[in-house]
């Protein structure tokens, strides 16, 4: 809101400066999201080795992402048609950079169900933060493939480490997904021990220091910094308990909805809010401070209102995943019965 959306002055618009404050760095938050995705998508399978667990998650992954994304794009489409989101020429900078097209149903369906995952374009987007979804989509299936292949290996931790270093050297966001898998692999060994607390704190401090480096050093700031910061929080028990609190659980519940609704809230309300304050005689800088502060609780309330859609997406994805696994099991049983009928015949002796 205050840096990317409605910076009140040149000082607040200095993204390179504020990126060094880790909780004001939007790109860093996205990187943490990628690490957590790698961790959460792999930890159950790495622990149990149950291929059905992995298959269920993989089968439902597209639906899990597509339902809330389509919902927010459809809401934006409606707001554009109704004029609640005004045309780009009527929006203050930098809000005039996106949503400059004439919306159509065909474009809505094409973008929200396909292009957002495989061919994202800022010129066609209905929600600017969705630039992350192509990385999330491909990264998720990369995680599924990596853990399915590597879990039987005794030295898989070394292989994961080498893969992480290789992708980090290429300065790609996909290194972060592998970092999450590596943390999930180490978690059962490290987390129960209090001896991991001090290294965990050291990793957090190192991560914060790396974030202070120039943003152009992508590998060190956004790959190494994010990995250290997240690993420290995962492995240090006191910090981990902080993220297991009720407040943290609530923030986790609304995090993806908040990520999706934030732009819609800003684009819908900011132009009229600024115009209203201007009519009351407020100077432009104060207008932006007031509107920005007002948008924060509104965005949180809208995120809470959007949560049932996100919850529905998770339920549908789980049902689809379970259905696909059950179908494959049935096909496998029929195949086995047709090829080995004597193995399934009752013992009459």
C-alpha positions in Angstrom: 0.0 0.0 0.0 2.5 2.6 1.1 5.4 1.7 -1.2 4.1 0.0 -4.3 0.5 1.2 -4.3 0.2 4.8 -2.9 3.7 6.1 -2.0 3.1 9.5 -0.3 6.4 11.0 -1.5 9.7 10.2 -3.2 11.1 8.8 0.0 8.3 6.3 0.4 8.6 5.4 -3.3 12.2 4.4 -2.9 11.7 0.6 -3.3 15.4 -0.2 -3.1 15.6 1.5 0.3 12.5 -0.1 1.9 13.4 -3.5 0.5 16.1 -3.7 3.2 13.3 -3.7 5.8 12.4 -7.4 5.5 8.7 -7.0 6.5 8.2 -4.3 3.9 9.8 -6.2 1.0 7.1 -7.6 -1.1 9.4 -9.7 -3.3 11.0 -11.2 -0.2 7.6 -12.2 1.1 6.9 -13.9 -2.3 10.2 -15.8 -1.9 9.3 -17.0 1.6 6.0 -18.2 0.1 7.9 -20.3 -2.5 10.0 -21.8 0.2 7.0 -22.7 2.3 5.3 -24.2 -0.7 8.3 -26.5 -1.2 8.2 -27.4 2.5 4.5 -28.0 2.8 4.1 -29.9 -0.5 6.8 -32.4 0.3 7.0 -33.0 4.1 4.2 -35.6 4.4 5.5 -37.7 1.6 9.1 -37.5 2.7 8.0 -38.6 6.2 5.6 -41.4 5.2 6.7 -42.6 1.7 3.1 -43.0 0.8 2.8 -42.4 -2.9 -1.0 -41.8 -2.5 -0.3 -38.7 -0.4 1.8 -37.2 -3.1 -0.6 -38.2 -5.9 -3.6 -36.7 -4.1 -1.8 -33.3 -3.7 -0.5 -33.3 -7.3 -3.9 -34.3 -8.8 -5.7 -31.4 -7.0 -3.0 -28.8 -7.3 -4.4 -27.0 -10.4 -7.9 -26.8 -8.8 -6.4 -25.6 -5.5 -4.9 -22.6 -7.3 -7.4 -22.0 -10.1 -10.6 -21.6 -8.0 -9.5 -18.6 -5.9 -7.6 -17.1 -8.9 -10.7 -17.3 -11.1 -12.8 -15.9 -8.3 -10.7 -12.8 -7.8 -10.3 -12.2 -11.6 -14.1 -12.5 -12.0 -14.6 -10.0 -9.2 -12.2 -7.6 -10.9 -14.0 -8.2 -14.2 -17.3 -7.2 -12.6 -15.8 -4.1 -10.9 -14.3 -3.0 -14.2 -17.6 -3.4 -16.0 -19.5 -1.5 -13.3 -16.9 1.3 -13.3 -16.1 0.8 -9.6 -12.5 0.3 -10.7 -12.2 3.5 -12.9 -10.3 3.6 -16.2 -6.6 3.9 -16.1 -6.6 7.6 -17.0 -8.6 8.3 -13.9 -6.3 6.5 -11.5 -3.3 8.1 -9.8 0.2 6.7 -10.6 1.4 4.0 -10.2 -2.2 2.6 -10.3 -2.5 3.5 -13.9 0.0 0.9 -15.1 -2.3 -2.1 -14.9 -5.9 -2.9 -15.9 -5.7 -0.8 -19.0 -7.7 -3.1 -21.3 -11.3 -3.5 -22.1 -12.5 -6.7 -20.2 -14.2 -9.5 -22.0 -15.5 -12.9 -20.9 -13.2 -14.7 -23.3 -10.1 -12.8 -22.0 -11.2 -13.5 -18.4 -11.5 -17.2 -18.9 -8.3 -17.4 -20.9 -6.2 -15.5 -18.4 -7.6 -16.8 -15.1 -7.7 -20.5 -16.1 -4.7 -20.9 -18.3 -2.4 -17.9 -19.1 -1.9 -17.0 -15.4 -0.1 -20.3 -15.0 1.7 -20.8 -18.3 1.9 -17.4 -20.1 1.4 -14.6 -17.6 1.3 -11.1 -19.1 1.2 -7.9 -17.1 -0.8 -6.3 -20.0 -3.6 -8.9 -19.6 -3.6 -9.5 -15.8 -6.7 -9.0 -13.8 -4.6 -8.9 -10.6 -1.0 -7.7 -10.7 0.3 -9.8 -7.8 -0.6 -12.9 -9.9 2.8 -12.8 -11.6 3.9 -15.3 -9.0 1.5 -18.0 -10.1 3.4 -19.4 -13.0 6.4 -19.9 -10.7 4.1 -21.5 -8.1 2.5 -23.8 -10.6 5.6 -25.1 -12.3 7.5 -25.1 -8.9 4.8 -27.3 -7.3 5.1 -30.0 -9.9 8.9 -29.7 -9.8 8.6 -30.5 -6.1 6.4 -33.5 -6.8 8.8 -34.9 -9.3 11.9 -34.3 -7.2 10.6 -36.0 -4.0 9.0 -38.9 -6.0 12.4 -39.6 -7.6 14.7 -38.9 -4.7 13.0 -40.3 -1.6 14.3 -43.8 -2.0 17.9 -42.5 -2.1 19.9 -42.7 1.1 21.9 -39.7 0.2 19.0 -37.6 -1.0 19.9 -34.7 1.3 23.2 -34.3 -0.5 21.5 -34.4 -3.8 18.9 -31.8 -2.7 21.7 -29.6 -1.5 23.6 -29.8 -4.8 20.4 -29.1 -6.7 19.6 -26.1 -4.6 23.1 -24.7 -5.1 22.9 -25.3 -8.8 19.5 -23.5 -9.1 20.7 -20.7 -6.8 23.7 -20.1 -9.1 21.3 -19.7 -12.0 19.5 -17.0 -9.9 16.1 -18.5 -10.3 13.0 -18.5 -8.0 12.8 -22.3 -8.5 15.8 -22.7 -6.1 13.5 -21.6 -3.3 11.1 -24.6 -3.8 14.1 -26.9 -3.5 15.2 -25.1 -0.4 11.8 -25.9 1.1 12.1 -29.6 0.2 15.6 -29.6 1.8 14.2 -28.1 5.0 11.4 -30.7 5.0 13.9 -33.5 4.6 16.0 -32.2 7.5 13.1 -31.2 9.8 12.6 -34.6 11.5 16.3 -34.8 12.4 16.8 -31.2 13.4 13.6 -29.9 14.9 13.3 -32.1 18.0 16.8 -31.1 19.2 17.3 -28.0 21.3 20.8 -27.9 19.8 19.2 -26.6 16.7 18.0 -23.4 18.4 21.3 -21.5 18.2 22.1 -22.4 14.6 18.5 -21.4 13.9 19.0 -18.0 15.4 22.3 -17.6 13.5 20.5 -18.4 10.3 17.9 -15.7 11.0 20.6 -13.1 11.7 22.5 -14.1 8.6 19.3 -13.9 6.5 18.6 -10.4 7.8 22.1 -9.3 7.0 21.9 -10.7 3.5 18.7 -8.8 2.9 20.6 -5.6 3.5 22.8 -6.2 0.4 21.9 -4.4 -2.9 18.7 -5.8 -4.5 20.6 -6.4 -7.7 22.4 -9.3 -6.0 19.4 -11.5 -6.5 21.1 -14.8 -5.5 22.4 -13.5 -2.2 19.4 -11.4 -1.2 16.4 -13.3 -2.4 17.6 -16.9 -2.6 20.2 -17.1 0.2 18.6 -14.4 2.4 15.1 -15.9 2.2 16.4 -19.5 2.7 18.4 -18.6 5.8 15.5 -16.5 7.3 13.0 -19.3 6.7 15.2 -22.1 7.8 16.1 -20.3 11.0 12.4 -19.8 11.8 11.7 -23.5 11.0 14.6 -25.0 13.0 14.6 -22.6 16.1 11.9 -24.0 18.5 11.1 -20.6 20.2 10.7 -18.8 16.9 8.7 -21.8 15.5 6.3 -21.6 18.6 5.8 -17.9 17.8 4.4 -18.9 14.4 2.2 -21.6 16.0 0.2 -18.9 17.9 -3.5 -18.2 17.3 -2.6 -14.8 15.8 -0.1 -16.4 13.4 -2.7 -19.1 12.5 -5.2 -16.4 11.7 -2.7 -14.6 9.5 -1.8 -17.8 7.8 -5.5 -18.4 7.1 -6.0 -15.0 5.5 -2.5 -14.8 3.8 -3.4 -16.1 0.4 -6.8 -14.4 0.3 -5.1 -11.1 1.3 -2.5 -11.6 -1.4 -5.3 -11.9 -3.9 -7.6 -9.1 -2.8 -5.1 -6.4 -2.0 -4.9 -5.0 -5.5 -8.6 -5.1 -6.1 -9.2 -3.1 -2.8 -6.6 -0.5 -3.7 -7.7 -0.1 -7.3 -11.4 0.2 -6.3 -11.2 2.5 -3.4 -8.0 4.6 -3.6 -9.0 6.9 -6.6 -12.3 7.9 -5.0 -10.8 8.2 -1.6 -8.1 10.6 -2.9 -10.6 12.6 -4.8 -12.8 13.0 -1.7 -9.9 14.1 0.5 -8.8 16.6 -2.2 -12.3 18.1 -2.2 -11.9 18.6 1.6 -8.6 20.5 1.1 -6.0 17.9 2.0 -2.7 18.1 0.3 -1.7 15.2 -2.0 0.8 13.7 0.4 -1.6 13.7 3.3 -4.3 12.2 1.0 -2.1 9.2 0.3 -1.2 8.7 4.0 -4.9 8.7 5.1 -6.2 6.6 2.2 -3.3 4.1 2.7 -4.1 3.8 6.4 -7.8 3.3 5.7 -7.1 0.6 3.1 -5.3 -1.7 5.5 -8.2 -2.8 7.7 -10.5 -2.8 4.6 -8.2 -5.2 2.8 -8.0 -7.5 5.8 -11.8 -7.6 6.1 -12.1 -8.3 2.4 -9.5 -11.1 2.8 -11.6 -12.6 5.6 -14.7 -12.4 3.4 -12.7 -14.2 0.6 -11.5 -17.0 2.9 -14.6 -19.2 2.3 -13.7 -19.3 -1.4 -10.1 -20.3 -0.6 -11.4 -22.9 1.9 -13.7 -24.3 -0.8 -10.8 -24.6 -3.2 -8.9 -26.7 -0.7 -11.8 -29.0 -0.1 -12.5 -29.4 -3.9 -8.8 -30.1 -4.5 -8.7 -32.7 -1.8 -11.8 -34.4 -3.1 -10.5 -34.4 -6.7 -7.1 -35.8 -5.5 -8.8 -38.5 -3.5 -11.1 -39.4 -6.4 -8.2 -39.6 -8.9 -6.2 -41.8 -6.5 -9.2 -44.1 -5.9 -9.8 -44.3 -9.7 -6.2 -45.3 -10.3 -6.4 -47.9 -7.5 -9.5 -49.4 -9.1 -7.8 -49.5 -12.5 -4.8 -51.1 -11.0 -7.0 -53.8 -9.2 -8.8 -54.6 -12.5 -5.5 -54.8 -14.3 -4.1 -57.2 -11.7 -7.3 -59.3 -11.7 -7.2 -59.7 -15.5 -3.5 -60.6 -15.6 -3.4 -62.8 -12.5 -6.9 -64.2 -11.9 -5.6 -67.2 -9.9 -4.0 -64.9 -7.4 -7.4 -63.4 -6.5 -9.4 -66.7 -6.5 -10.5 -68.1 -3.1 -8.5 -70.9 -1.6 -10.7 -74.0 -1.8 -8.3 -76.5 -0.2 
